[in-house]
Amino acid sequence: MREMPYWKFYPSEWFMGDIELLSPVAKGVFIELCALYWHKNADMELDEKSLAVRMRIGEDTLRSALGDLKECFSITPDKKIVIKFLDEQRQEFMEVIEKKIQGGKKGAHIKALQKMRLNPRCPQGDLQDTLDIKIKIKNENEIKKESKSDNESKSVREGEPLASDQGQMPTHPHVREKSFKTWTLDDFLQDVGKWALEKQMPETDKEKFIAHFAEKSASGRMKFQMEKTWETSKRITKWLGNGFGKTCKASIAPHILAKPVADAEYERMEKSNRGFTR
């Protein structure tokens, strides 16, 4: 279950209550207990040693403060802390949230029926049955998602590392790679370096390639980011194949410009250069 955002605190009750008569240490311990209890969704064991370390006080001082606070909370036989006024507030929160959820589902139900009635391709005789099936599938997916979230939260509370903490990416069918539109200059240089090495791209061509596609527009976006599509490996192959870098035949990677394509390209470049010099 997701953590509640806050609990109600009334200064008048604090100043008028018995806790006002306690020491500053006891008051601090009580506030810390309430915060931990709320953060852990009312599922907290009394571990004096870890609490003393967290609060940076001695265990004897903590025991003395807990003794003064014995009227403010109770301990179950399995050493679980129970703070009654926070449990009551949690219950109120849950009731309000449940009402909002039901109201939202009811409104969505009505809108969905109206939308299906306006759809000529939807069979009008079994609208309710079709909608019930869709709602059932959606509810099952929400339950699975909530269960997964609860398990991860429990693992964090118990100190168990998640898959992402172990250097493994969580497996999910909808996880996408970073779009080239959001690449930084470092991302671009890293990708170009990788493919330039694999394609045996000459260093001079690589520098010209980077200078061309890393050029910034007036808006600050780089040239490659404004392309509709981008695959660095194919762009490098095209760059070398079309002689955009004006590299001589000897420096072009042999596996990129194989015969007879290489010879034809070289002759075309030679004719172009002779025509230019004349």
PASEBA-1860 file (N, C-alpha, C; in nm, 3 decimals):
! residues 278
1> MREMPYWK> 0.083/-0.119/0.000/0.000/0.000/0.000/0.087/0.125/0.000 ~ 0.043/0.231/-0.071/0.120/0.354/-0.080/0.115/0.429/0.053 ~ 0.225/0.498/0.084/0.235/0.570/0.211/0.139/0.689/0.213 ~ 0.071/0.710/0.327/-0.015/0.826/0.345/0.071/0.952/0.350 ~ 0.021/1.065/0.298/0.106/1.183/0.288/0.135/1.253/0.421 ~ 0.045/1.248/0.517/0.063/1.321/0.642/-0.033/1.268/0.748 ~ -0.008/1.305/0.872/-0.108/1.279/0.976/-0.146/1.412/1.041 ~ -0.264/1.417/1.100/-0.314/1.541/1.160/-0.244/1.567/1.293
9> FYPSEWFM> -0.205/1.691/1.311/-0.139/1.732/1.435/-0.206/1.859/1.485 ~ -0.263/1.850/1.604/-0.332/1.965/1.663/-0.247/2.021/1.778 ~ -0.190/2.141/1.763/-0.108/2.198/1.869/-0.180/2.210/2.003 ~ -0.310/2.240/1.998/-0.385/2.255/2.124/-0.388/2.124/2.202 ~ -0.405/2.012/2.132/-0.405/1.882/2.200/-0.265/1.850/2.255 ~ -0.163/1.891/2.183/-0.026/1.868/2.229/0.002/1.946/2.357 ~ -0.034/2.074/2.357/-0.006/2.158/2.473/-0.095/2.125/2.593 ~ -0.217/2.077/2.563/-0.312/2.049/2.673/-0.299/1.905/2.723
17> GDIELLSP> -0.229/1.820/2.650/-0.220/1.679/2.687/-0.113/1.650/2.789 ~ -0.111/1.523/2.836/-0.013/1.481/2.936/0.130/1.483/2.883 ~ 0.145/1.471/2.748/0.279/1.465/2.692/0.356/1.595/2.715 ~ 0.283/1.705/2.736/0.349/1.833/2.760/0.428/1.831/2.891 ~ 0.393/1.738/2.981/0.460/1.730/3.110/0.589/1.648/3.104 ~ 0.614/1.583/2.991/0.731/1.496/2.979/0.856/1.577/2.940 ~ 0.969/1.511/2.946/1.097/1.575/2.914/1.109/1.597/2.763 ~ 1.197/1.690/2.722/1.218/1.711/2.578/1.265/1.584/2.506
25> VAKGVFIE> 1.344/1.500/2.574/1.390/1.375/2.512/1.271/1.284/2.483 ~ 1.181/1.269/2.581/1.063/1.184/2.563/0.975/1.236/2.451 ~ 0.960/1.369/2.442/0.879/1.427/2.335/0.942/1.398/2.199 ~ 1.073/1.413/2.190/1.142/1.385/2.063/1.129/1.239/2.023 ~ 1.141/1.148/2.120/1.126/1.005/2.093/0.986/0.975/2.041 ~ 0.885/1.040/2.101/0.747/1.015/2.060/0.722/1.061/1.916 ~ 0.772/1.180/1.880/0.754/1.230/1.743/0.826/1.139/1.644 ~ 0.945/1.093/1.680/1.020/1.002/1.593/0.945/0.870/1.574
33> LCALYWHK> 0.887/0.818/1.682/0.809/0.694/1.675/0.689/0.712/1.583 ~ 0.620/0.825/1.597/0.501/0.850/1.515/0.539/0.858/1.366 ~ 0.651/0.927/1.337/0.693/0.939/1.197/0.729/0.804/1.137 ~ 0.802/0.723/1.213/0.839/0.590/1.164/0.717/0.501/1.147 ~ 0.627/0.508/1.243/0.505/0.427/1.241/0.420/0.461/1.118 ~ 0.408/0.591/1.089/0.330/0.636/0.974/0.399/0.598/0.843 ~ 0.530/0.614/0.841/0.607/0.583/0.720/0.601/0.435/0.686 ~ 0.596/0.350/0.788/0.593/0.204/0.766/0.451/0.149/0.761
41> NADMELDE> 0.353/0.239/0.742/0.214/0.197/0.725/0.165/0.112/0.843 ~ 0.195/0.159/0.965/0.147/0.097/1.089/0.194/-0.047/1.104 ~ 0.309/-0.079/1.046/0.366/-0.214/1.057/0.510/-0.200/1.105 ~ 0.526/-0.189/1.238/0.656/-0.155/1.294/0.683/-0.236/1.421 ~ 0.799/-0.298/1.426/0.841/-0.371/1.544/0.923/-0.282/1.636 ~ 0.917/-0.313/1.766/0.995/-0.237/1.864/1.135/-0.299/1.875 ~ 1.231/-0.233/1.815/1.370/-0.276/1.819/1.449/-0.163/1.885 ~ 1.471/-0.176/2.015/1.531/-0.067/2.092/1.672/-0.033/2.042
49> KSLAVRMR> 1.747/-0.134/2.003/1.884/-0.108/1.959/1.888/-0.023/1.833 ~ 1.810/-0.063/1.731/1.810/0.013/1.605/1.748/0.151/1.623 ~ 1.646/0.161/1.711/1.585/0.291/1.737/1.685/0.386/1.804 ~ 1.762/0.332/1.899/1.861/0.414/1.968/1.967/0.466/1.870 ~ 2.008/0.380/1.776/2.106/0.422/1.676/2.047/0.528/1.585 ~ 1.922/0.509/1.542/1.856/0.604/1.453/1.840/0.741/1.521 ~ 1.800/0.738/1.648/1.774/0.864/1.720/1.900/0.925/1.781 ~ 2.013/0.850/1.770/2.141/0.899/1.822/2.136/0.927/1.973
57> IGEDTLRS> 2.075/0.834/2.044/2.073/0.842/2.190/2.111/0.705/2.245 ~ 2.146/0.699/2.372/2.181/0.572/2.434/2.059/0.484/2.455 ~ 2.082/0.354/2.463/1.970/0.261/2.483/1.903/0.284/2.618 ~ 1.980/0.316/2.721/1.921/0.343/2.853/1.831/0.466/2.847 ~ 1.877/0.568/2.776/1.795/0.689/2.762/1.667/0.659/2.686 ~ 1.677/0.574/2.583/1.559/0.537/2.505/1.461/0.458/2.590 ~ 1.510/0.362/2.670/1.421/0.283/2.755/1.349/0.372/2.856 ~ 1.422/0.469/2.910/1.361/0.561/3.006/1.250/0.643/2.940
65> ALGDLKEC> 1.277/0.691/2.817/1.176/0.769/2.745/1.055/0.684/2.709 ~ 1.078/0.559/2.666/0.967/0.470/2.632/0.883/0.439/2.755 ~ 0.949/0.431/2.871/0.875/0.409/2.995/0.784/0.527/3.027 ~ 0.831/0.649/3.001/0.748/0.767/3.023/0.633/0.775/2.924 ~ 0.653/0.712/2.806/0.551/0.719/2.699/0.458/0.598/2.697 ~ 0.458/0.517/2.801/0.381/0.392/2.799/0.231/0.413/2.779 ~ 0.182/0.536/2.811/0.039/0.564/2.791/0.008/0.608/2.647 ~ 0.111/0.637/2.572/0.091/0.690/2.436/0.085/0.582/2.329
73> FSITPDKK> 0.134/0.464/2.358/0.129/0.354/2.261/0.128/0.222/2.337 ~ 0.103/0.115/2.267/0.101/-0.019/2.327/0.185/-0.114/2.245 ~ 0.220/-0.227/2.306/0.303/-0.329/2.241/0.225/-0.460/2.236 ~ 0.219/-0.521/2.117/0.150/-0.649/2.102/0.243/-0.762/2.147 ~ 0.189/-0.883/2.169/0.275/-0.996/2.210/0.390/-1.025/2.114 ~ 0.373/-0.994/1.985/0.482/-1.019/1.889/0.568/-0.893/1.869 ~ 0.569/-0.804/1.969/0.655/-0.685/1.974/0.624/-0.585/1.863 ~ 0.498/-0.575/1.824/0.455/-0.475/1.727/0.405/-0.352/1.803
81> IVIKFLDE> 0.443/-0.233/1.754/0.397/-0.109/1.814/0.259/-0.074/1.761 ~ 0.171/-0.027/1.849/0.036/0.017/1.810/0.015/0.157/1.866 ~ -0.003/0.254/1.777/-0.034/0.391/1.817/-0.178/0.419/1.774 ~ -0.267/0.422/1.870/-0.410/0.419/1.844/-0.457/0.538/1.761 ~ -0.416/0.660/1.797/-0.471/0.778/1.727/-0.425/0.782/1.581 ~ -0.306/0.727/1.551/-0.261/0.719/1.412/-0.337/0.613/1.334 ~ -0.372/0.502/1.401/-0.452/0.399/1.335/-0.590/0.453/1.298 ~ -0.646/0.535/1.387/-0.778/0.595/1.359/-0.769/0.689/1.239
89> QRQEFMEV> -0.662/0.767/1.231/-0.647/0.858/1.117/-0.625/0.781/0.987 ~ -0.550/0.673/0.994/-0.530/0.590/0.875/-0.662/0.533/0.826 ~ -0.746/0.490/0.918/-0.876/0.436/0.880/-0.962/0.542/0.812 ~ -0.958/0.665/0.864/-1.033/0.774/0.802/-0.982/0.801/0.660 ~ -0.850/0.802/0.645/-0.790/0.822/0.513/-0.837/0.713/0.416 ~ -0.834/0.590/0.462/-0.872/0.478/0.376/-1.017/0.488/0.331 ~ -1.104/0.529/0.421/-1.247/0.543/0.387/-1.267/0.652/0.282 ~ -1.197/0.765/0.300/-1.209/0.874/0.203/-1.156/0.832/0.066
97> IEKKIQGG> -1.041/0.765/0.067/-0.982/0.719/-0.060/-1.073/0.619/-0.130 ~ -1.131/0.528/-0.053/-1.221/0.427/-0.111/-1.344/0.493/-0.175 ~ -1.398/0.596/-0.109/-1.513/0.667/-0.164/-1.477/0.734/-0.296 ~ -1.359/0.794/-0.300/-1.315/0.860/-0.423/-1.294/0.759/-0.535 ~ -1.238/0.644/-0.500/-1.216/0.540/-0.601/-1.348/0.491/-0.659 ~ -1.445/0.464/-0.570/-1.575/0.416/-0.616/-1.646/0.520/-0.700 ~ -1.636/0.649/-0.657/-1.698/0.756/-0.734/-1.634/0.770/-0.872 ~ -1.501/0.757/-0.878/-1.433/0.764/-1.006/-1.470/0.649/-1.098
105> KKGAHIKA> -1.481/0.528/-1.041/-1.521/0.411/-1.121/-1.663/0.426/-1.175 ~ -1.751/0.481/-1.092/-1.889/0.499/-1.135/-1.897/0.597/-1.250 ~ -1.823/0.710/-1.237/-1.823/0.809/-1.345/-1.761/0.754/-1.472 ~ -1.652/0.679/-1.459/-1.588/0.620/-1.576/-1.678/0.516/-1.641 ~ -1.754/0.442/-1.557/-1.848/0.341/-1.608/-1.954/0.405/-1.697 ~ -2.009/0.518/-1.650/-2.113/0.587/-1.726/-2.057/0.641/-1.856 ~ -1.938/0.703/-1.850/-1.877/0.758/-1.971/-1.845/0.649/-2.073 ~ -1.800/0.534/-2.023/-1.766/0.424/-2.114/-1.892/0.372/-2.185
113> LQKMRLNP> -2.002/0.360/-2.112/-2.127/0.315/-2.174/-2.173/0.413/-2.281 ~ -2.164/0.543/-2.251/-2.205/0.644/-2.348/-2.117/0.638/-2.473 ~ -1.988/0.618/-2.453/-1.896/0.610/-2.566/-1.924/0.487/-2.653 ~ -1.955/0.376/-2.587/-1.984/0.253/-2.662/-2.116/0.265/-2.738 ~ -2.212/0.336/-2.683/-2.339/0.355/-2.753/-2.321/0.438/-2.880 ~ -2.224/0.531/-2.877/-2.201/0.616/-2.994/-2.112/0.549/-3.098 ~ -2.055/0.433/-3.064/-1.968/0.361/-3.157/-2.051/0.266/-3.243 ~ -2.065/0.293/-3.374/-2.149/0.207/-3.458/-2.095/0.065/-3.474
121> RCPQGDLQ> -1.966/0.043/-3.452/-1.907/-0.090/-3.467/-1.924/-0.174/-3.342 ~ -1.971/-0.114/-3.234/-1.988/-0.188/-3.109/-2.128/-0.250/-3.105 ~ -2.141/-0.381/-3.081/-2.274/-0.444/-3.072/-2.353/-0.383/-2.956 ~ -2.471/-0.329/-2.987/-2.548/-0.256/-2.886/-2.623/-0.347/-2.789 ~ -2.637/-0.473/-2.821/-2.717/-0.562/-2.735/-2.647/-0.603/-2.606 ~ -2.515/-0.608/-2.605/-2.443/-0.659/-2.489/-2.338/-0.558/-2.440 ~ -2.376/-0.430/-2.436/-2.284/-0.325/-2.393/-2.236/-0.349/-2.250 ~ -2.329/-0.381/-2.162/-2.295/-0.397/-2.020/-2.201/-0.515/-2.000
129> DTLDIKIK> -2.228/-0.626/-2.069/-2.141/-0.744/-2.055/-2.000/-0.714/-2.105 ~ -1.992/-0.647/-2.220/-1.861/-0.612/-2.275/-1.783/-0.521/-2.181 ~ -1.854/-0.423/-2.126/-1.789/-0.330/-2.034/-1.746/-0.398/-1.905 ~ -1.830/-0.490/-1.856/-1.795/-0.563/-1.733/-1.666/-0.643/-1.751 ~ -1.651/-0.704/-1.869/-1.530/-0.782/-1.897/-1.407/-0.692/-1.898 ~ -1.421/-0.574/-1.962/-1.309/-0.480/-1.968/-1.271/-0.432/-1.828 ~ -1.373/-0.403/-1.745/-1.347/-0.355/-1.609/-1.280/-0.464/-1.527 ~ -1.323/-0.590/-1.544/-1.264/-0.700/-1.471/-1.117/-0.716/-1.504
137> IKNENEIK> -1.083/-0.708/-1.634/-0.943/-0.719/-1.676/-0.861/-0.604/-1.619 ~ -0.917/-0.483/-1.622/-0.846/-0.366/-1.569/-0.821/-0.380/-1.419 ~ -0.923/-0.427/-1.346/-0.907/-0.445/-1.202/-0.801/-0.548/-1.168 ~ -0.797/-0.658/-1.246/-0.695/-0.761/-1.223/-0.554/-0.705/-1.246 ~ -0.539/-0.621/-1.349/-0.408/-0.560/-1.375/-0.368/-0.465/-1.263 ~ -0.466/-0.390/-1.210/-0.437/-0.298/-1.100/-0.395/-0.373/-0.975 ~ -0.461/-0.488/-0.949/-0.426/-0.569/-0.832/-0.284/-0.622/-0.845 ~ -0.247/-0.670/-0.966/-0.111/-0.720/-0.988/-0.008/-0.609/-0.969
145> KESKSDNE> -0.041/-0.490/-1.020/0.051/-0.377/-1.008/0.069/-0.336/-0.862 ~ -0.042/-0.332/-0.787/-0.036/-0.294/-0.646/0.041/-0.399/-0.566 ~ 0.019/-0.528/-0.600/0.090/-0.635/-0.529/0.240/-0.625/-0.553 ~ 0.280/-0.594/-0.677/0.423/-0.578/-0.709/0.482/-0.462/-0.632 ~ 0.406/-0.350/-0.623/0.454/-0.233/-0.550/0.470/-0.264/-0.403 ~ 0.375/-0.339/-0.345/0.383/-0.377/-0.203/0.505/-0.464/-0.177 ~ 0.532/-0.558/-0.269/0.647/-0.648/-0.251/0.779/-0.570/-0.255 ~ 0.787/-0.472/-0.346/0.908/-0.391/-0.354/0.925/-0.306/-0.229
153> SKSVREGE> 0.813/-0.249/-0.179/0.821/-0.169/-0.057/0.863/-0.254/0.061 ~ 0.810/-0.377/0.067/0.846/-0.467/0.175/0.994/-0.504/0.168 ~ 1.045/-0.524/0.046/1.186/-0.558/0.030/1.275/-0.444/0.078 ~ 1.232/-0.320/0.048/1.309/-0.204/0.091/1.309/-0.194/0.243 ~ 1.193/-0.218/0.305/1.185/-0.210/0.450/1.268/-0.318/0.516 ~ 1.274/-0.434/0.456/1.348/-0.545/0.514/1.495/-0.543/0.476 ~ 1.534/-0.447/0.393/1.675/-0.433/0.356/1.718/-0.523/0.243 ~ 1.623/-0.581/0.168/1.660/-0.669/0.058/1.685/-0.584/-0.067
161> PLASDQGQ> 1.793/-0.608/-0.141/1.821/-0.528/-0.261/1.725/-0.564/-0.374 ~ 1.682/-0.461/-0.448/1.598/-0.483/-0.563/1.685/-0.523/-0.682 ~ 1.618/-0.564/-0.791/1.692/-0.607/-0.909/1.778/-0.495/-0.964 ~ 1.726/-0.370/-0.960/1.802/-0.257/-1.011/1.923/-0.227/-0.923 ~ 1.915/-0.259/-0.791/2.027/-0.236/-0.701/2.137/-0.339/-0.722 ~ 2.105/-0.453/-0.782/2.203/-0.558/-0.805/2.269/-0.545/-0.942 ~ 2.248/-0.431/-1.008/2.310/-0.408/-1.138/2.232/-0.471/-1.252 ~ 2.106/-0.514/-1.227/2.025/-0.576/-1.331/1.908/-0.484/-1.360
169> MPTHPHVR> 1.878/-0.465/-1.487/1.764/-0.386/-1.525/1.637/-0.469/-1.506 ~ 1.530/-0.411/-1.449/1.406/-0.485/-1.432/1.348/-0.523/-1.568 ~ 1.307/-0.646/-1.582/1.253/-0.693/-1.708/1.110/-0.644/-1.722 ~ 1.083/-0.572/-1.830/0.949/-0.521/-1.856/0.931/-0.511/-2.006 ~ 0.818/-0.557/-2.057/0.800/-0.561/-2.203/0.796/-0.423/-2.266 ~ 0.766/-0.317/-2.186/0.750/-0.185/-2.244/0.868/-0.093/-2.217 ~ 0.980/-0.148/-2.168/1.098/-0.067/-2.143/1.163/-0.032/-2.278 ~ 1.185/0.096/-2.304/1.241/0.138/-2.432/1.380/0.197/-2.411
177> EKSFKTWT> 1.460/0.189/-2.518/1.591/0.250/-2.512/1.577/0.402/-2.520 ~ 1.681/0.471/-2.478/1.681/0.617/-2.479/1.674/0.667/-2.622 ~ 1.582/0.758/-2.651/1.565/0.811/-2.786/1.682/0.903/-2.822 ~ 1.721/0.898/-2.949/1.831/0.984/-2.993/1.794/1.132/-2.982 ~ 1.665/1.161/-2.977/1.619/1.299/-2.962/1.661/1.357/-2.828 ~ 1.682/1.271/-2.729/1.719/1.316/-2.594/1.867/1.294/-2.564 ~ 1.944/1.252/-2.664/2.087/1.229/-2.642/2.158/1.359/-2.606 ~ 2.257/1.347/-2.520/2.351/1.456/-2.497/2.466/1.443/-2.596
185> LDDFLQDV> 2.555/1.541/-2.596/2.671/1.532/-2.685/2.757/1.412/-2.650 ~ 2.769/1.382/-2.521/2.848/1.266/-2.479/2.786/1.136/-2.530 ~ 2.653/1.127/-2.525/2.585/1.007/-2.578/2.615/0.991/-2.727 ~ 2.608/1.102/-2.799/2.632/1.099/-2.944/2.776/1.056/-2.974 ~ 2.871/1.116/-2.902/3.012/1.084/-2.926/3.041/0.938/-2.893 ~ 2.979/0.888/-2.786/3.001/0.748/-2.748/2.948/0.653/-2.854 ~ 2.830/0.683/-2.908/2.771/0.596/-3.010/2.851/0.603/-3.140 ~ 2.892/0.722/-3.177/2.973/0.737/-3.299/3.106/0.664/-3.283
193> GKWALEKQ> 3.168/0.679/-3.166/3.296/0.611/-3.143/3.285/0.461/-3.155 ~ 3.177/0.406/-3.102/3.157/0.261/-3.108/3.144/0.213/-3.252 ~ 3.057/0.281/-3.331/3.033/0.234/-3.467/3.148/0.270/-3.562 ~ 3.215/0.381/-3.535/3.329/0.417/-3.619/3.440/0.314/-3.606 ~ 3.458/0.262/-3.485/3.559/0.158/-3.464/3.520/0.030/-3.536 ~ 3.392/-0.006/-3.530/3.348/-0.129/-3.595/3.353/-0.117/-3.747 ~ 3.322/0.003/-3.799/3.322/0.023/-3.944/3.460/0.060/-3.998 ~ 3.561/0.066/-3.909/3.697/0.105/-3.949/3.697/0.242/-4.018
201> MPETDKEK> 3.626/0.334/-3.958/3.613/0.469/-4.014/3.740/0.548/-3.986 ~ 3.800/0.608/-4.087/3.920/0.689/-4.066/3.893/0.802/-3.967 ~ 3.995/0.842/-3.895/3.979/0.944/-3.792/3.936/1.077/-3.851 ~ 3.987/1.111/-3.968/3.950/1.239/-4.031/3.801/1.240/-4.068 ~ 3.753/1.127/-4.122/3.611/1.117/-4.156/3.525/1.121/-4.031 ~ 3.573/1.058/-3.926/3.500/1.059/-3.800/3.484/1.201/-3.747 ~ 3.593/1.279/-3.753/3.588/1.416/-3.704/3.491/1.501/-3.787 ~ 3.493/1.481/-3.920/3.402/1.556/-4.007/3.257/1.514/-3.983
209> FIAHFAEK> 3.237/1.385/-3.963/3.103/1.333/-3.936/3.046/1.396/-3.808 ~ 3.128/1.399/-3.704/3.084/1.457/-3.576/3.059/1.606/-3.590 ~ 3.151/1.676/-3.658/3.136/1.820/-3.676/3.008/1.854/-3.753 ~ 2.974/1.768/-3.850/2.855/1.793/-3.932/2.725/1.770/-3.851 ~ 2.715/1.657/-3.785/2.589/1.621/-3.719/2.576/1.676/-3.576 ~ 2.686/1.726/-3.520/2.678/1.786/-3.386/2.660/1.937/-3.394 ~ 2.652/1.989/-3.515/2.632/2.134/-3.530/2.497/2.175/-3.470 ~ 2.496/2.283/-3.396/2.376/2.326/-3.324/2.298/2.428/-3.406
217> SASGRMKF> 2.165/2.420/-3.392/2.077/2.516/-3.458/2.058/2.637/-3.367 ~ 1.974/2.731/-3.413/1.947/2.850/-3.333/1.877/2.816/-3.202 ~ 1.802/2.706/-3.202/1.730/2.664/-3.081/1.818/2.587/-2.984 ~ 1.941/2.555/-3.027/2.032/2.482/-2.940/2.033/2.332/-2.962 ~ 1.947/2.282/-3.052/1.942/2.139/-3.081/2.048/2.104/-3.184 ~ 2.106/1.985/-3.168/2.208/1.939/-3.262/2.142/1.882/-3.387 ~ 2.218/1.882/-3.497/2.163/1.844/-3.627/2.105/1.703/-3.626 ~ 2.174/1.609/-3.561/2.124/1.470/-3.561/1.993/1.459/-3.484
225> QMEKTWET> 1.970/1.548/-3.386/1.847/1.544/-3.308/1.727/1.590/-3.390 ~ 1.751/1.663/-3.497/1.641/1.714/-3.580/1.606/1.620/-3.695 ~ 1.681/1.508/-3.706/1.648/1.409/-3.809/1.521/1.332/-3.768 ~ 1.446/1.286/-3.867/1.326/1.207/-3.836/1.363/1.069/-3.783 ~ 1.466/1.011/-3.840/1.515/0.880/-3.794/1.665/0.887/-3.779 ~ 1.718/0.798/-3.696/1.863/0.798/-3.676/1.913/0.661/-3.633 ~ 2.006/0.606/-3.711/2.083/0.488/-3.673/2.227/0.519/-3.708 ~ 2.311/0.535/-3.607/2.448/0.579/-3.628/2.524/0.488/-3.724
233> SKRITKWL> 2.506/0.357/-3.709/2.579/0.263/-3.795/2.546/0.283/-3.942 ~ 2.417/0.302/-3.974/2.377/0.320/-4.113/2.420/0.457/-4.166 ~ 2.418/0.557/-4.078/2.462/0.690/-4.120/2.611/0.690/-4.155 ~ 2.690/0.619/-4.075/2.834/0.611/-4.103/2.859/0.537/-4.234 ~ 2.787/0.427/-4.256/2.801/0.351/-4.381/2.767/0.439/-4.501 ~ 2.659/0.516/-4.489/2.619/0.604/-4.599/2.721/0.716/-4.619 ~ 2.772/0.768/-4.508/2.873/0.875/-4.515/2.997/0.828/-4.591 ~ 3.045/0.710/-4.557/3.163/0.656/-4.623/3.133/0.617/-4.768
241> GNGFGKTC> 3.016/0.558/-4.790/2.981/0.512/-4.923/2.963/0.625/-5.023 ~ 2.910/0.741/-4.977/2.886/0.854/-5.066/3.002/0.951/-5.073 ~ 3.107/0.924/-4.994/3.225/1.010/-4.997/3.198/1.148/-4.943 ~ 3.108/1.161/-4.844/3.079/1.292/-4.788/3.202/1.355/-4.726 ~ 3.291/1.270/-4.674/3.412/1.324/-4.611/3.521/1.358/-4.711 ~ 3.497/1.335/-4.843/3.598/1.360/-4.946/3.729/1.287/-4.917 ~ 3.714/1.162/-4.870/3.832/1.082/-4.837/3.880/1.009/-4.962 ~ 4.010/0.999/-4.979/4.063/0.929/-5.096/4.032/0.781/-5.086
249> KASIAPHI> 4.049/0.715/-5.199/4.012/0.573/-5.206/4.091/0.489/-5.109 ~ 4.218/0.521/-5.089/4.302/0.436/-5.006/4.259/0.438/-4.861 ~ 4.195/0.549/-4.818/4.158/0.560/-4.676/4.019/0.507/-4.647 ~ 3.944/0.473/-4.754/3.808/0.422/-4.732/3.816/0.276/-4.692 ~ 3.736/0.240/-4.588/3.740/0.103/-4.540/3.704/0.007/-4.652 ~ 3.783/-0.099/-4.675/3.760/-0.189/-4.789/3.629/-0.265/-4.778 ~ 3.583/-0.293/-4.654/3.458/-0.371/-4.644/3.336/-0.282/-4.663 ~ 3.358/-0.146/-4.667/3.246/-0.056/-4.691/3.227/-0.033/-4.840
257> LAKPVADA> 3.339/-0.008/-4.912/3.333/0.016/-5.055/3.399/-0.100/-5.128 ~ 3.331/-0.207/-5.142/3.383/-0.324/-5.212/3.372/-0.302/-5.364 ~ 3.457/-0.369/-5.440/3.449/-0.364/-5.585/3.318/-0.429/-5.631 ~ 3.254/-0.377/-5.742/3.302/-0.264/-5.824/3.255/-0.128/-5.773 ~ 3.181/-0.128/-5.663/3.127/-0.002/-5.613/3.240/0.095/-5.580 ~ 3.349/0.042/-5.518/3.460/0.127/-5.478/3.525/0.192/-5.600 ~ 3.549/0.113/-5.707/3.612/0.167/-5.826/3.525/0.272/-5.892 ~ 3.398/0.244/-5.902/3.306/0.338/-5.965/3.302/0.469/-5.886
265> EYERMEKS> 3.298/0.457/-5.755/3.293/0.576/-5.671/3.422/0.656/-5.683 ~ 3.536/0.584/-5.689/3.665/0.650/-5.699/3.678/0.725/-5.831 ~ 3.632/0.662/-5.941/3.637/0.727/-6.071/3.549/0.851/-6.075 ~ 3.433/0.840/-6.011/3.342/0.956/-6.009/3.406/1.073/-5.934 ~ 3.472/1.041/-5.823/3.536/1.145/-5.744/3.654/1.207/-5.820 ~ 3.731/1.123/-5.892/3.844/1.173/-5.969/3.799/1.267/-6.080 ~ 3.691/1.229/-6.152/3.637/1.314/-6.259/3.589/1.447/-6.201 ~ 3.526/1.438/-6.087/3.475/1.559/-6.023/3.589/1.652/-5.985
273> NRGFTR> 3.698/1.595/-5.932/3.813/1.676/-5.890/3.883/1.738/-6.012 ~ 3.896/1.660/-6.125/3.961/1.714/-6.245/3.881/1.828/-6.306 ~ 3.746/1.810/-6.303/3.660/1.915/-6.355/3.669/2.041/-6.272 ~ 3.687/2.024/-6.144/3.696/2.140/-6.053/3.826/2.217/-6.075 ~ 3.939/2.141/-6.100/4.068/2.207/-6.115/4.078/2.281/-6.247 ~ 4.011/2.234/-6.348/4.012/2.302/-6.478/3.935/2.434/-6.468
END
